[in-house]
Amino acid sequence: IGAIGGNDNGVTSLNPDPNKFSFFIAKGLTDGGGGTGSGVLQAVEKCVDEGAKIISMSLGGGGFSTTTNETFSGYYEEEGVLLIAAAGNDGNSAYNYPASYGSVMSVAAVDSNKNKASFSQFNDQVEIAGPGVSIQSTIPGNKYASWSGTSMAAPHVAGVAALVWSHFPNCSNKQIREALIASAQDLGADGCDHDYGFGLVDAKGAYDFLSEKGCNFPTGDTQGGCYQCVECTSSPTSSPTVPPTTSSPTPCAGKTFHLKLKIDSYGGETSWKVTRQHNNNVNIVKSGSGYASNSVVHVEECIPNDACTFEIFDSHGDGLCCGFGRGSYQVWVDGVEKGSGGSFGSSDIVSLCSTMPTPSPTLAPFVTPTAGPNAGPTTAPSSAPTPLLTQAPAMPTAPTPNPAPIMPTTQPPSPPVSCLSIKVDISTDTYPEETDWTISDKTGNVVASGGGYTDKMTRYIQDVCLEIERIYTFSISDTYGDGICCEYYGSGSYKLYLGETAFIEGGHFFSSNQHMFLLVDQDTVLIDHGTVSGINQLGHF
């Protein structure tokens, strides 16, 4: 963002003139790279109190928080602060926060060939892209290293924003944001797309945009992602993340059911129904089918209070994702999300009548991928690497799988206080006997394992008690070498849960996959994402 340079050593930055900017650095995470949402909020608040106009956050984690959303919205709408955050490094379509709040610019990562980085998140809240692969950066010990991650891309966008704003100080934060995305270099599909947002950030393009328009043009509503830019002619590729919350013209005597469907490449295979049980009979109250391929469908209906089951079907048996398109579904009742998915077999079920409270998010930090140390300096601008704080999405409140999950035949003993229960959730593909997994400690001793599965397209759930403050490696293998998802043999998956939070998940691999993690306490697990596919690129936590 602001390395001064000029000493023929190391890297420079997008803003080498210290007379045109000032830094305020607030610490929201611990030395180990972990933390809480409240800690991050306190750091952001301190930056605002010190007069910051641009806040760059190379971190993310947890689910949607109304409090955090309202706080960030206040800083953006009322304090005139431009908020920028890393989209996330899990390489999937999950929403990472704070990047996916409407008041925050979500930044994807591209490589030197302007291709999306494999680890970069992709969804309709991605707004812009920046350089994020093999970026030279400072590290402790007066050294340089090559780092990769959306954590590296976000400060590039923040640096461009600061540079452009210094030339147009009378513009608002909203106008700077609009200038950045309206002038971005379009990459990928025409217009805004989920991989790159509006495209690669372009400092000269943004400068030219404001030179022509000045600072008097109107800006659109704050929605984020592909819905943000009123100056852009492209249409978003899907509907907004959060469903409409307005009520139907006719008051609903029951509860409001909202379904968002993103259809895959074979729309004719998808159907769904909502049912109620009455007098020992199952009655269909709502249903749908016959959708166009690769379309986005919203359904909002008033359903009876005792309509408790949503079921979605794929007649071919390969779900909505990910062999033939990246389809998905999301279900809400009275504005509360009840379940979501896409990677299933012939069917999936969501309960619409659960009264169980949703647990508070458990934050699980991870560090960004790295390409290994490199002492040779380059001229690529960068900020110091900041770990990402992440949490996989929480499990749906009370989904009922189909078929029902196969639980252990005997109840495990009550764990001692020195260990915590980890839930291993395996959904088999059409060749279950090919799959097995282990959890081993740092010395290589296997402390838990699973396999010998016999039922295809079935969930197997196993509770494992692991000692805290230990490093473990979860390894999953497929003897045929095609993983458990998502080509022609079903959409299997694996997930590891701490409480109700999935901190490791996957399914698309070849012969094997590995994840290293450190179980800290009942609220925290550190994940080394560099150990995927058995390659420990980081070498430490």
C-alpha positions in Angstrom: 0.0 0.0 0.0 2.6 2.5 1.0 6.2 1.3 0.9 8.3 4.4 0.1 11.1 2.7 -1.9 13.9 4.6 -3.5 16.7 2.8 -1.7 17.3 0.1 -4.4 16.2 -2.6 -2.0 13.1 -4.7 -1.8 9.7 -3.6 -3.1 8.0 -0.2 -3.6 4.3 0.5 -3.6 1.4 2.1 -5.3 1.9 5.2 -3.0 5.6 5.9 -2.7 5.1 9.5 -1.7 4.7 9.7 2.1 3.4 13.3 1.9 0.2 12.1 0.3 -0.9 9.5 2.8 -0.6 8.4 6.4 -0.9 4.9 8.0 -2.8 3.8 11.1 -2.4 0.1 11.8 -4.8 -1.5 14.2 -4.3 -5.1 15.4 -7.5 -7.2 15.2 -5.9 -10.7 15.4 -3.6 -12.4 17.8 0.1 -13.1 17.1 -0.9 -16.6 16.0 -3.3 -15.2 13.3 -6.5 -16.0 15.1 -9.1 -13.8 16.7 -12.8 -13.0 17.1 -15.3 -10.9 15.2 -15.5 -8.5 18.1 -11.7 -8.0 18.1 -11.8 -7.2 14.4 -14.6 -4.7 15.0 -12.6 -3.0 17.7 -9.7 -2.6 15.4 -11.8 -1.2 12.6 -13.5 1.2 15.1 -10.0 2.4 16.2 -9.1 3.1 12.6 -12.3 5.1 12.1 -11.7 7.1 15.3 -8.2 7.9 14.0 -9.6 9.4 10.8 -9.0 6.5 8.4 -10.7 6.9 5.0 -9.7 3.5 3.6 -9.6 0.3 5.6 -8.0 -2.8 4.1 -8.8 -6.1 5.8 -6.8 -9.1 4.8 -8.9 -11.3 7.0 -12.3 -12.9 7.1 -14.4 -15.4 9.0 -17.7 -16.3 10.6 -21.2 -16.2 9.2 -23.4 -13.2 8.5 -23.7 -10.9 11.6 -26.4 -8.3 11.8 -24.4 -6.3 14.3 -21.2 -6.3 12.2 -23.2 -5.6 9.0 -24.9 -2.6 10.6 -21.6 -1.3 12.0 -19.8 -1.5 8.7 -22.8 0.0 7.0 -22.6 3.0 9.4 -18.9 3.6 8.7 -19.5 3.4 5.0 -22.7 5.4 4.7 -22.2 8.0 7.5 -18.5 8.2 8.1 -17.5 8.1 4.5 -15.0 5.2 4.9 -14.2 2.9 2.0 -14.0 -0.7 3.3 -12.0 -3.3 1.4 -11.5 -7.0 2.3 -10.1 -10.3 1.0 -12.7 -12.5 -0.7 -11.3 -15.7 0.8 -8.9 -18.5 0.0 -11.0 -21.7 0.0 -11.6 -21.7 -3.8 -15.3 -22.2 -3.5 -18.5 -20.1 -3.8 -19.1 -19.7 -0.1 -19.6 -16.2 1.2 -16.7 -15.0 3.4 -17.2 -12.1 5.8 -16.6 -9.2 6.1 -15.9 -9.2 2.4 -19.5 -10.3 1.5 -21.2 -7.4 3.4 -22.7 -5.0 0.9 -20.8 -2.1 2.3 -17.4 -3.8 1.7 -15.6 -4.3 -1.5 -14.8 -8.1 -1.9 -11.5 -8.6 -3.7 -10.6 -11.7 -5.7 -7.0 -12.7 -6.6 -5.4 -13.1 -10.1 -2.0 -14.3 -11.2 0.5 -12.5 -13.5 -1.5 -13.8 -16.6 -4.7 -12.2 -15.2 -6.2 -15.6 -14.5 -8.2 -16.2 -11.4 -6.1 -17.8 -8.7 -7.3 -21.4 -8.0 -7.8 -20.6 -4.3 -9.8 -17.4 -4.8 -13.5 -17.4 -3.7 -16.1 -16.9 -6.4 -19.6 -15.7 -5.8 -21.9 -12.8 -6.6 -20.4 -10.6 -3.9 -16.9 -10.6 -5.5 -16.6 -7.0 -6.8 -13.1 -6.5 -8.1 -9.8 -8.4 -8.5 -6.2 -7.6 -7.7 -2.8 -9.2 -8.0 -2.6 -12.0 -5.5 -0.2 -14.8 -6.7 3.5 -14.9 -5.8 3.6 -11.3 -4.5 6.9 -10.2 -2.9 6.3 -9.0 0.6 8.3 -8.2 3.8 8.5 -10.7 6.6 10.0 -10.6 10.0 13.8 -10.6 10.1 14.2 -7.9 7.5 13.6 -10.4 4.7 11.3 -10.9 1.7 9.1 -13.8 0.7 6.7 -14.7 -2.1 3.2 -14.9 -0.9 -0.2 -15.8 -2.5 -3.7 -15.2 -1.4 -6.6 -12.8 -1.6 -4.9 -11.2 1.5 -2.4 -9.9 -1.0 -5.0 -8.8 -3.5 -7.0 -6.7 -1.1 -4.2 -4.2 -0.3 -3.5 -3.8 -4.0 -7.0 -2.5 -4.4 -6.8 -0.4 -1.3 -3.5 1.1 -2.5 -5.1 2.0 -5.9 -8.1 3.6 -4.0 -5.7 5.7 -1.9 -3.7 6.8 -5.0 -6.8 7.8 -7.0 -8.5 9.5 -4.0 -5.3 11.6 -3.5 -5.9 13.1 -6.9 -9.7 13.7 -6.3 -10.0 14.5 -2.6 -13.5 16.0 -3.1 -15.0 12.7 -4.2 -16.9 10.6 -1.7 -16.0 7.0 -0.8 -18.9 5.8 -2.9 -17.7 7.7 -5.9 -14.2 6.3 -5.5 -15.7 2.8 -5.2 -17.7 3.3 -8.4 -14.7 4.7 -10.2 -12.7 1.6 -9.4 -15.3 -0.9 -10.6 -16.5 1.1 -13.6 -12.9 1.3 -14.9 -11.7 -2.2 -14.0 -10.3 -4.3 -16.8 -13.0 -6.8 -17.7 -11.8 -10.4 -17.3 -13.6 -13.7 -17.7 -17.2 -13.6 -18.8 -18.5 -10.3 -20.3 -19.4 -7.8 -17.6 -19.4 -8.6 -13.9 -18.9 -12.3 -13.1 -18.4 -14.3 -9.9 -14.7 -15.0 -10.6 -13.4 -11.5 -11.1 -16.3 -9.2 -10.2 -16.1 -6.2 -12.5 -12.5 -7.1 -13.3 -8.9 -6.2 -12.5 -8.3 -2.9 -10.7 -6.9 -0.2 -13.0 -5.4 2.9 -11.4 -5.1 4.8 -14.7 -8.6 3.8 -15.8 -10.1 5.1 -12.5 -8.1 8.3 -12.8 -9.4 8.9 -16.3 -13.0 8.0 -15.2 -12.9 10.7 -12.5 -11.1 13.2 -14.8 -14.0 13.0 -17.2 -16.9 12.8 -14.6 -15.6 14.8 -11.7 -17.1 14.2 -8.3 -20.7 15.1 -8.9 -22.2 11.9 -10.4 -24.8 9.9 -8.5 -24.0 6.4 -7.0 -26.3 3.4 -6.6 -27.6 1.7 -3.6 -25.1 -0.2 -1.4 -25.4 -3.8 -2.4 -21.9 -5.0 -3.1 -20.6 -7.3 -5.8 -22.2 -7.4 -9.2 -25.1 -5.2 -7.9 -23.0 -2.2 -7.0 -22.2 -0.2 -10.1 -24.9 2.0 -11.7 -22.4 3.3 -14.3 -21.8 -0.3 -15.6 -24.1 -1.7 -18.2 -23.5 -5.4 -17.3 -26.2 -7.3 -15.5 -25.3 -9.4 -12.4 -25.0 -13.2 -13.0 -27.3 -14.1 -10.2 -29.7 -12.6 -7.7 -28.4 -10.9 -4.5 -27.2 -13.0 -1.6 -29.9 -12.1 0.9 -33.5 -12.8 -0.3 -36.1 -10.1 -0.3 -37.5 -9.5 3.2 -40.6 -7.5 2.2 -43.9 -9.3 2.8 -46.3 -10.4 0.2 -49.2 -8.0 -0.8 -51.6 -10.4 0.9 -50.8 -11.1 4.5 -49.5 -14.6 5.1 -51.5 -16.7 7.5 -48.7 -19.2 8.0 -45.1 -18.6 7.3 -43.2 -17.2 4.3 -41.1 -19.8 2.3 -38.4 -18.5 0.1 -36.3 -20.6 -2.3 -33.4 -19.5 -4.4 -32.4 -22.1 -7.1 -29.3 -21.8 -9.3 -29.9 -24.5 -11.9 -27.1 -26.5 -13.4 -26.6 -27.4 -17.1 -29.5 -29.9 -17.0 -32.5 -27.9 -15.7 -35.0 -30.6 -16.6 -33.6 -32.9 -14.0 -34.4 -30.6 -11.0 -37.6 -30.6 -9.0 -38.6 -29.8 -5.5 -41.6 -30.0 -3.1 -42.7 -28.8 0.3 -44.8 -31.2 2.3 -46.8 -31.4 5.5 -47.9 -34.4 7.5 -51.6 -34.4 8.3 -53.6 -37.4 9.8 -50.8 -39.8 9.0 -50.8 -38.6 5.3 -48.0 -36.6 3.6 -49.5 -33.8 1.6 -47.6 -31.7 -1.0 -48.3 -28.0 -0.4 -45.9 -26.5 -2.9 -43.7 -27.9 -5.7 -41.7 -26.9 -8.8 -39.9 -28.3 -11.8 -39.2 -27.8 -15.5 -36.5 -25.1 -15.1 -34.3 -23.7 -17.8 -30.7 -24.8 -17.7 -28.2 -22.4 -16.0 -31.0 -20.1 -14.8 -31.6 -18.5 -11.4 -35.1 -19.0 -9.9 -36.7 -17.3 -6.9 -39.8 -18.7 -5.3 -41.7 -17.0 -2.5 -44.8 -18.6 -1.1 -47.0 -18.6 2.0 -47.1 -22.1 3.4 -48.8 -23.6 6.5 -47.0 -23.5 9.8 -47.0 -27.3 9.9 -45.3 -27.6 6.4 -42.1 -28.9 7.8 -40.2 -30.6 5.0 -38.4 -29.2 1.9 -37.1 -31.9 -0.5 -35.1 -31.3 -3.7 -34.5 -33.9 -6.4 -32.2 -34.6 -9.3 -33.5 -37.3 -11.6 -30.0 -38.2 -12.9 -28.7 -38.6 -9.4 -25.8 -36.1 -9.5 -27.3 -33.2 -7.7 -26.8 -29.6 -8.8 -23.1 -29.3 -8.3 -20.4 -29.7 -9.5 -20.0 -32.0 -12.5 -22.3 -30.2 -14.9 -22.4 -26.7 -13.7 -22.3 -25.0 -10.3 -25.9 -25.1 -9.2 -27.1 -24.6 -5.7 -30.2 -24.1 -3.5 -31.0 -21.9 -0.5 -34.1 -22.1 1.6 -35.4 -19.4 4.0 -38.5 -19.4 6.3 -39.6 -15.9 7.5 -36.2 -14.5 6.5 -34.2 -17.1 8.4 -32.0 -19.5 6.3 -32.9 -23.1 7.0 -30.5 -24.8 4.7 -28.5 -24.7 1.5 -26.5 -27.0 -0.7 -26.0 -28.3 -4.2 -23.6 -31.3 -3.9 -25.9 -34.2 -3.3 -27.1 -37.3 -5.1 -30.7 -38.0 -6.0 -32.2 -35.9 -3.3 -31.6 -33.6 -0.3 -33.9 -32.7 2.6 -34.2 -29.5 4.7 -36.3 -29.2 7.8 -38.5 -26.1 7.9 -39.8 -26.5 11.4 -36.7 -26.7 13.6 -36.9 -24.6 16.7 -33.3 -25.3 17.8 -31.3 -22.1 18.1 -28.4 -21.6 15.7 -25.1 -21.7 17.7 -22.9 -18.6 17.7 -20.2 -18.7 15.1 -16.8 -20.2 16.1 -14.0 -18.4 14.4 -11.2 -20.6 13.0 -8.2 -18.7 11.6 -6.1 -19.8 8.7 -3.1 -18.3 7.0 -2.9 -17.6 3.3 -1.1 -19.9 0.9 2.5 -19.2 0.2 4.9 -20.1 -2.6 7.8 -20.3 -0.2 10.6 -17.8 0.8 12.3 -15.9 -1.9 15.1 -13.5 -1.0 15.2 -11.8 -4.4 13.2 -8.5 -4.4 10.9 -7.5 -7.2 9.1 -4.3 -8.1 5.6 -5.8 -7.5 3.8 -3.5 -5.0 2.5 -5.3 -1.9 1.7 -5.0 1.8 3.0 -7.2 4.5 1.1 -10.5 4.5 -1.8 -10.6 6.9 -3.3 -14.0 7.9 -6.9 -14.6 7.0 -9.3 -15.4 9.8 -11.8 -17.8 8.5 -14.7 -20.0 9.4 -16.5 -22.5 7.2 -20.2 -21.9 7.0 -22.2 -23.4 9.9 -24.2 -26.5 9.4 -27.9 -25.9 8.5 -29.9 -25.7 11.7 -31.6 -29.1 11.4 -31.3 -30.7 8.0 -32.5 -34.2 7.6 -30.3 -36.1 5.1 -31.5 -38.6 2.6 -30.8 -41.4 3.3 -30.5 -40.7 7.0 -27.0 -40.6 8.3 -25.5 -43.8 9.6 -24.4 -43.3 13.2 -22.1 -45.5 15.3 -23.9 -48.5 16.6 -22.7 -47.8 20.1 -22.6 -44.5 21.9 -19.0 -43.3 22.4 -17.9 -42.9 26.0 -18.0 -39.4 27.6 -14.8 -37.6 26.6 -12.4 -36.5 29.3 -12.1 -32.7 29.8 -8.7 -32.7 28.0 -10.2 -33.7 24.7 -12.9 -32.3 22.4 -15.4 -34.0 20.2 -14.7 -33.6 16.4 -17.5 -34.8 14.1 -16.3 -36.5 10.9 -19.1 -36.4 8.2 -18.5 -38.5 5.1 -21.0 -38.5 2.2 -20.1 -41.4 0.0 -20.2 -41.4 -3.8 -21.5 -44.4 -5.9 -18.4 -46.4 -5.0 -18.3 -46.2 -1.2 -15.9 -49.1 -0.7 -13.1 -46.9 -2.3 -13.1 -44.3 0.5 -11.3 -44.4 3.8 -9.8 -41.7 6.1 -7.5 -41.3 9.1 -6.6 -38.7 11.7 -3.0 -39.0 12.8 -1.0 -37.0 15.4 2.2 -35.1 14.8 4.3 -38.3 15.2 2.2 -40.2 12.6 0.2 -42.3 15.0 -3.3 -42.9 13.8 -5.8 -41.8 16.5 -9.0 -42.2 14.5 -10.0 -43.8 11.2 -13.0 -44.7 9.1 -13.8 -46.8 6.0 -15.3 -50.0 4.8 -18.4 -48.1 3.7 -21.1 -50.2 1.9 -23.9 -47.8 1.1 -23.6 -45.4 -1.8 -24.7 -41.8 -1.7 -25.0 -42.1 2.1 -23.8 -39.9 5.0 -21.7 -41.6 7.6 -21.1 -39.5 10.8 -18.5 -40.5 13.4 -17.6 -38.6 16.6 -13.9 -38.6 17.5 -12.4 -37.3 20.7 -9.1 -35.5 20.2 -6.8 -34.0 22.8 -6.5 -30.2 22.7 -3.3 -28.3 21.9 -2.2 -31.0 19.5 -1.4 -30.9 15.8 -3.4 -33.4 13.7 -3.5 -34.4 10.0 -6.8 -35.5 8.5 -6.1 -37.8 5.4 -8.8 -39.1 3.0 -8.1 -41.4 0.1 -9.9 -43.0 -2.8 -8.4 -46.2 -4.1 -9.6 -45.6 -7.7 -8.0 -42.2 -7.8 -11.0 -40.0 -8.7 -11.9 -38.6 -5.3 -15.5 -38.7 -4.2 -16.9 -35.7 -6.1 -18.1 -34.6 -8.7 -17.7 -36.1 -12.1 -19.7 -39.2 -13.1 -19.9 -41.3 -9.9 -21.9 -39.1 -7.5 -21.3 -36.0 -5.4 -19.7 -37.2 -2.3 -18.0 -35.0 0.3 -16.2 -34.8 3.6 -16.5 -32.4 6.5 -15.0 -32.0 9.9 -17.0 -30.2 12.5 -16.0 -28.5 15.8 -19.4 -28.0 17.4 -21.7 -26.9 14.7 -19.0 -25.3 12.5 -17.4 -27.1 9.6 -13.7 -26.2 9.6 -12.5 -28.6 6.9 -14.5 -29.8 3.9 -13.9 -31.1 0.4 -14.6 -33.9 -2.0 -12.9 -33.1 -5.3 -9.5 -34.7 -5.3 -7.7 -37.6 -6.9 -6.0 -40.4 -4.9 -5.8 -38.5 -1.6 -6.1 -35.3 0.3 -4.7 -34.0 3.5 -5.5 -31.2 5.9 -3.3 -30.3 9.0 -5.0 -28.6 11.9 -4.3 -27.5 15.5 -7.1 -28.0 18.0 -6.7 -25.1 20.4 -9.9 -25.2 22.5 -13.6 -25.6 22.2 -13.9 -22.4 20.2 -10.8 -22.3 18.1 -9.1 -24.5 15.5 -6.1 -23.4 13.4 -6.0 -24.8 9.9 -2.9 -25.0 7.7 -4.3 -24.7 4.2 -0.9 -25.2 2.8 -1.1 -28.9 3.6 -3.8 -29.7 1.1 -2.7 -32.7 -1.1 -0.1 -33.5 1.4 2.3 -30.6 0.7 3.2 -28.7 3.8 4.1 -25.4 2.3 4.1 -23.4 5.5 6.0 -25.7 7.8 4.4 -24.2 10.9 1.3 -22.8 12.5 
